[in-house]
């Protein structure tokens, strides 16, 4: 099985990219779900018998909520996302993170600008409470475009202040203070398959903020490619 490690594009400048899957077990060829079966058979000192036999065991483990064996497979991904999205992501404390630091390297001039359509979603009747507008006022395209212009001006001002601080000799850890939550950052995340699926259960939910939902969908594409049998079970019975 050849793994696709090309970035999956998300938002205007973001991406999710597979770095490394794990859970191969003792097999000769990459099969990252094999480790789940071998972990489940540890109690009887059994081994993987081939998917013709063990597909049923995998299904039994998943549908019976025997979750521990799914901790013996997992993956590392690299993510570029706005700081606002990353702060939500970091609430999942079962993952391990390492994020780029503006203390050591200048931040890229990349900031998230939502589309006009994204802003106007606030008017849809089935929106969740957090996505609703303030005061019940309908957001018109003209008002939305006016706000986008203000956002671009704010981004420009924050970038000027940041770059000016670096040029004048302000320490990088202080010069970064003007950076907004729309600023892009990059991080690596590692989790077991069990915890990735828990992440997706919450972040692919329609009630989650759309931006992190799009990132969760990208993670889901990687899991579908890397752990296809577990993904099928997740789709049938999340």
N, C-alpha and C positions, 0 to 999 in steps of 0.2 A: 504494500500500500504506500503510495507516494503522497506525502503530506504537503499541502499547499501552504506555504509560509508567506505568501504575498499579503500586504496589508489590505484589510477591508476598510474602505473609506466610510467615515461617519461625519456628519455635519459638514461644515465648509472646509475645515483644515484638519479634522481629526481622523484617527484610524485605530483599529485593533489588529494585532498581528501575533500569530502563534510563534513562540520562541522554542518551547520544548514540551512535548508530552511525556508522560511517564506511566508505568504500570504494566510493562511488557511481560513480566513473569519470566519463566525459564524458556520460552519459545525462541526459535531461531530467527523468525521474521517479526517485524514490528506488528504487534497486535496488542494495543494498549488496554484492552478489556480483559485480557488473559489474567492479569494480576488480580482482578476482582474474584475470579473463580478460584484461583490458587489460594487467595486469602481465606475464602469461605471454606475451603477444604482443609485448612490448616489443622482444625480440631481432630480430623481423622487421618491426617498425614497423607491425604489424597492429592492428586495432581489434575491438571487440565486434561480433559479427555477428547477435546475437539468440539467444535460448535454444534455439530449434529446432535450431540448429547447435551452439551452444557448450555445451549441457548435456553432450554427449559429451566435450568437452575438459575441463570441470570434473571429470568422473568420472575421466578419464585422469590428470589431475594428482593427484587425491586417492589413487586406488588405486595409482598408480606412486610415491607418496611424494615427489612434487615439491612440497615444502612451502613454498618461498619465496614463490610468488604469494599464498598464504594470509596472508602478512604485510601485504598491501596492503588488507586489510579488518579491521575490529575494532570495538570498542565500549568505552564508559565506563559503568560501573554504580555505583550507590550502595548501600551495604550497612550495615545495622545488625545487629551480631552480638556475642555475648559475647567478651570479651577473649581467652578460651581459644581460640575459633574463629579469631579474627583472627590470633593468633600462629601458628597452623598455616597460615593463608592466606598470611601474609607469607613463608613459605618458598619460595613461587613467585616467584623474583626476576626473572622475565621480565615481570612486571606492574609498572606504576607505581602508587604509592599516595599518598594524602593523607588522613590520619586526623584526626579531631577531637582537640583537645589540652586536657587538664584544666589546663594551665598558663594558659590564656587564658579558659576558660569553665567554669562548674560542670558536673559530670557529671549526666545525668538519673538519677533514682531508678528505674532499670530494671535488674533482675537476673534471670538465667536460673534458673528452678526446673524441673528435669526432672520429668516425670510419674512416677507410680508404675509404670506399665507400662514406661517407659524404664529405670527402675532394675532391674526384674525381668527384663529381657532378659539380664542377666548369667547367668541360670540356663539359657538355651537351649543345647542341645548343639552347635549349629553356630556359636557365637560365635567371633570371632578371639581370638588370644592376649591382645591388649591389653585386650579387653573382658571377660576372665575375672575371676572373683572371686579373692580372696586366700585361700590355704589350703584351697581346695576346699569351703568352708562354703556351704551353700545359703542364699541370701538370702530370708527370708520377708517377706510383706507387712508384718507388724508391725515387723520390724527396719527395713525400708525407710521406713516412715512415721516411725519414731523418728528416723532420720537426716535426713529432710526437715524435721522440726521443729528439729533442731539447725542445719541449714542456714539456715532462716529466722531463727533467733536470731542466727547469725553475720552474716547480711546486715543485720539491724536494727542490730547493734552497730557494724558497719563504717560504715553510713550515719550513725549518730549521731556517731561520731568524726569523720567527714568534715565534716558540717554544723557541728558544734561548732567544729572548727578554722577553718572559713571565718568563722564568727560572731566568733570571738575574734581575728581578724586574722592567722591563719597564712597564709602565702603559698599560693596555689592549687597551686603545683607541689610543695609539701610536704604540704599537707592531703590530697592524693589518696593518700597512702601506704597507708591502710587498705583501699583498694578491692580487692575480690577479683577473680579471673579470671572469675567469673560476671557481673561488671558489663558492661552493654552499652556499646558504643562505635559510632561511625559512621565510614565511610571511603568514598572513591571509588577505584575501581580501573580502570585502562586497560590493555588488551592487544590485540595483534593476534589475529585469528581463529585463527591457527595456535597461539598460546600459550593461548588460551581452551580449545581442544580438548585440548591437553596437560594443562591443569588438570583438565578433566572426566574424562579418562582415569584419572587418579590418584584424584580425589576422589569420583567416582561408583562407584568400585570397592567391593564389599561389605566389603573389609578396612579401608577408611577409617573413621574414627570417625563415628558416625551423625550427629552434629550438623553436621559440615562436609559430609557427604553430602547432607543436606537443602538446604543452601545451594547446593551444586553442582547439584542437581536444579533449583533455581530459576533458576540461570544457564542451564542447559540449555533451560528453557522459553523464555527470552528469545532464545537463539540459534536455537531452532526457529522462532520467529516472525520473526526478523530476517534470518536466513541459511538459509532453508528447504531449499535444494538441498544445501548443504554438510552441514546437519544430517542429511538423509536418507542421505548417504554415510557420515557418522560412525556412524549407527545400523547400517548394513549392514556396515561394516568399520571399527570403532573403532581 
